[in-house]
Each structure stands twice: as C-alpha cells, then as structure tokens.
Amino acid sequence: MKTYTIFLLLCCLINIKCISQNNSVESKNDTITNNENNQIEKIELREFTRGTNRVFIYKKDSLITNLNGVNSQSEISKSYWENIIREINLLNLSKISTYESPTTKRFSDGALSSIITITSGDKTYDSSSFDAGIPPKELEGLYQLLKTSEKGLE
C-alpha cells in the first residue's frame, strides 16, 4: 500500500510538471506570433480567374498594383498601414490557411479566386482560396480594409 501511494504521488507530480511546461510553451508561441505580426513586411492580395489577374502588394509606405500585367505604384499613409497591421494582429498567422471560404463560386468561374499572403520576416503565410468579396469570416476585416484603400483599387 505504501509503495502504491508513493507511485501515485510521483505520477501526480510528473503530470503537474508536464502541464506547467506545456503552458509555458503555449505562452512562448503566442509571443512569437505577436512579434512576427510587428515585423510584417508586405501583404499581398491576389484575385484571379481565367481572364483576369489582379495583384495588390501592400508595403509600409506603398501599394503596388498589377492589373493583367500593367503595374502602377502609389503611396499609402502611415495610419492606413497601421490599420492593416492592427487587423493582422487579430489573426493567428499560422492558422490562416485553415480558414474556410463560405462560398465556392470560384470553382466554376462565378467569382474571382482570392488569396491573401502575409510576409513576416522569413516566413510567408497564405490563406486558403476564397471567392472575391466573400472572405472567410476571420479574414473579413483585413480583406475589407485592403479593398478600400485610400487610392481605390478598382
């Protein structure tokens, strides 16, 4: 009986230590994500179908637009960039590829297929594809902000 009690007590202590270490690792992962969001280099919104290809690349102070191979560049304000970063900080970048699209019109050319790519340091995070204008709910705020830039995208 004494041996059984010691064994049970030892198992409980080991379990508590493991739980404590797991919580510590999760906290570090959250910190890493927040640090990555603060180092955002660019955000790319691609919208395409068979006859149309639109790419919008947002950087700290500029917007590069490519419409069917024709490039243009314009400045964006510091506050607009900060709003973009604020929206990205609401996301878990490592999970954006798992956010599901609410519609599937892009599969039959009923809508442009859209993808958002976020580059932070040496990592790139791609969303899953979604119909233009109808992003996954988790990306809705960022998508709407990107589509309503000060210069107008369309």
C-alpha positions as CSV (number, residue, x, y, z in Angstrom):
1,M,0.0,0.0,0.0
2,K,2.8,2.4,0.9
3,T,4.6,1.7,-2.5
4,Y,1.3,2.3,-4.3
5,T,0.8,5.7,-2.6
6,I,4.4,6.8,-3.4
7,F,3.9,5.7,-7.0
8,L,0.6,7.6,-7.3
9,L,2.1,10.8,-5.7
10,L,5.1,10.6,-8.1
11,C,2.8,10.3,-11.1
12,C,0.8,13.3,-10.0
13,L,4.0,15.4,-9.6
14,I,5.2,14.4,-13.1
15,N,1.8,15.3,-14.6
16,I,1.8,18.7,-12.9
17,K,5.3,19.4,-14.2
18,C,4.3,18.4,-17.8
19,I,1.2,20.6,-17.7
20,S,3.3,23.6,-16.5
21,Q,5.8,23.1,-19.3
22,N,3.0,22.9,-21.9
23,N,1.5,26.2,-20.7
24,S,5.0,27.8,-20.9
25,V,5.4,26.6,-24.5
26,E,2.0,27.9,-25.5
27,S,2.8,31.3,-24.0
28,K,6.1,31.4,-25.9
29,N,4.3,30.5,-29.2
30,D,1.8,33.4,-28.6
31,T,4.7,35.8,-28.1
32,I,6.4,34.6,-31.2
33,T,3.2,35.2,-33.3
34,N,2.8,38.7,-31.8
35,N,6.4,39.5,-32.6
36,E,6.0,38.3,-36.2
37,N,3.0,40.5,-36.6
38,N,5.0,43.5,-35.6
39,Q,7.6,42.6,-38.4
40,I,5.1,42.5,-41.3
41,E,7.0,43.3,-44.5
42,K,4.2,43.0,-47.0
43,I,0.6,41.8,-47.6
44,E,-0.4,40.6,-51.0
45,L,-4.0,40.2,-52.2
46,R,-4.3,38.2,-55.4
47,E,-7.6,37.9,-57.3
48,F,-7.7,35.9,-60.5
49,T,-9.7,33.8,-62.9
50,R,-9.1,32.7,-66.4
51,G,-9.2,36.1,-68.0
52,T,-8.3,38.4,-65.1
53,N,-5.3,38.7,-62.8
54,R,-5.1,41.4,-60.2
55,V,-2.3,41.6,-57.6
56,F,-2.2,44.2,-54.8
57,I,1.0,44.4,-52.8
58,Y,0.9,46.5,-49.6
59,K,4.2,47.6,-48.0
60,K,4.9,50.0,-45.2
61,D,4.7,53.1,-47.4
62,S,3.4,51.9,-50.8
63,L,0.8,50.0,-52.8
64,I,1.9,48.2,-55.9
65,T,-0.9,47.3,-58.2
66,N,-0.7,44.8,-61.1
67,L,-3.8,44.6,-63.3
68,N,-3.4,42.0,-66.0
69,G,0.3,42.7,-66.3
70,V,0.1,46.5,-66.0
71,N,2.0,47.8,-62.9
72,S,1.4,51.0,-61.0
73,Q,2.6,52.2,-57.6
74,S,1.2,54.7,-55.2
75,E,1.9,55.8,-51.6
76,I,-0.1,54.8,-48.6
77,S,-0.4,56.7,-45.4
78,K,1.2,55.6,-42.1
79,S,-2.2,55.4,-40.5
80,Y,-3.5,53.2,-43.2
81,W,-0.5,50.8,-42.8
82,E,-1.1,50.8,-39.0
83,N,-4.7,49.9,-39.6
84,I,-3.6,46.9,-41.7
85,I,-1.1,45.8,-39.0
86,R,-3.9,46.2,-36.4
87,E,-6.1,43.8,-38.4
88,I,-3.3,41.3,-38.9
89,N,-2.6,41.4,-35.1
90,L,-6.1,40.0,-34.6
91,L,-5.1,36.9,-36.7
92,N,-3.2,33.7,-35.8
93,L,-1.0,33.7,-38.9
94,S,-0.1,30.0,-38.6
95,K,-3.8,29.2,-39.0
96,I,-4.9,31.4,-41.9
97,S,-4.5,28.6,-44.4
98,T,-7.2,26.7,-42.4
99,Y,-9.9,29.4,-42.6
100,E,-12.7,28.0,-44.8
101,S,-14.3,30.0,-47.5
102,P,-18.1,30.4,-47.1
103,T,-18.8,30.1,-50.8
104,T,-17.4,28.2,-53.8
105,K,-18.4,30.3,-56.9
106,R,-14.7,30.5,-57.9
107,F,-14.7,26.8,-58.8
108,S,-17.0,27.5,-61.8
109,D,-15.7,31.0,-62.7
110,G,-18.6,32.5,-60.9
111,A,-16.2,34.7,-58.9
112,L,-12.6,35.6,-58.9
113,S,-10.5,33.4,-56.7
114,S,-8.7,35.3,-54.0
115,I,-5.7,34.6,-51.7
116,I,-4.1,36.8,-49.1
117,T,-0.4,36.3,-48.4
118,I,1.3,37.9,-45.4
119,T,5.1,38.0,-45.3
120,S,6.7,38.4,-41.9
121,G,10.5,38.1,-41.6
122,D,11.5,35.0,-43.5
123,K,8.0,33.4,-43.2
124,T,5.1,33.5,-45.6
125,Y,1.5,32.8,-44.6
126,D,-1.0,32.1,-47.3
127,S,-4.7,32.0,-46.8
128,S,-6.8,29.3,-48.4
129,S,-8.5,30.5,-51.6
130,F,-11.9,32.2,-51.3
131,D,-14.4,34.0,-53.6
132,A,-13.5,37.7,-54.2
133,G,-15.7,39.8,-52.0
134,I,-16.6,36.9,-49.6
135,P,-13.6,36.1,-47.5
136,P,-13.6,33.7,-44.5
137,K,-15.1,35.4,-41.5
138,E,-11.7,35.5,-39.8
139,L,-10.2,37.5,-42.7
140,E,-13.1,39.7,-43.3
141,G,-11.8,42.8,-41.5
142,L,-8.4,42.6,-43.2
143,Y,-9.9,41.9,-46.6
144,Q,-12.3,44.9,-46.4
145,L,-9.5,47.2,-45.3
146,L,-7.3,46.0,-48.3
147,K,-10.2,46.5,-50.7
148,T,-11.0,50.0,-49.5
149,S,-7.5,51.6,-49.8
150,E,-7.3,55.4,-49.9
151,K,-6.4,55.3,-53.6
152,G,-9.3,52.9,-54.6
153,L,-8.4,49.5,-56.1
154,E,-10.9,49.3,-58.8
